[in-house]
Amino acid sequence: MQQASSAAPQLSYRGVLVIRLDHADAFRTV
């Protein structure tokens, strides 16, 4: 977790959050 945050904090935060939100949103959108 620390390595990813150090390498790409924005990508990690946005990637993990966006991916998780995308999955939940996909279910609600469908």
C-alpha positions, 0 to 999 in steps of 0.5 A: 500500500505504501509503495503504490502510494509513493509511486502514484498517490493520485493513481492509487487513490483515484484508481482504487476509489474509481474502480470500486465506485465504478463497480458499484455504479455499474450495478446501480446503472444496470 
